[in-house]
Amino acid sequence: MLQPRISAVETPGKGTLNLETLRRIAAAFDIGLIVRFAPVSEMVEWVEQFDPESFTVAQFAEDKGSERKTNAVRTRTQPRNQKEHGEL
């Protein structure tokens, strides 16, 4: 991503982001991206309680719960014959 685009992303109201751009930013920082619909009242509450420190997110390798959860996802999604043979 070029510097002018990064500056636009960092300046509220200066640029628009699409989901693909957000996905690429999350991938670059090795973090997850969650996008969801919420009631307006929840959004207002979130804005009123906003703290820039809340944007600090642990990268995948530093996330203490990620290995346990990743293993659980792998176990649920691997084919049955691989489970029986202990293969991943």
JOQUI-V754725 format. One record per helix or strand of 2 or more residues. SS is the DSSP state (a for helix, b for strand). FROM is the first residue (numbers start at 1). TO is the last residue. If there is no record, write none. Layout:
ss->SS from->FROM to->TO
ss->SS from->FROM to->TO
//
This chain:
ss->a from->3 to->10
ss->a from->19 to->28
ss->a from->40 to->48
ss->a from->52 to->55
ss->a from->60 to->62
ss->a from->66 to->77
ss->a from->80 to->85
//
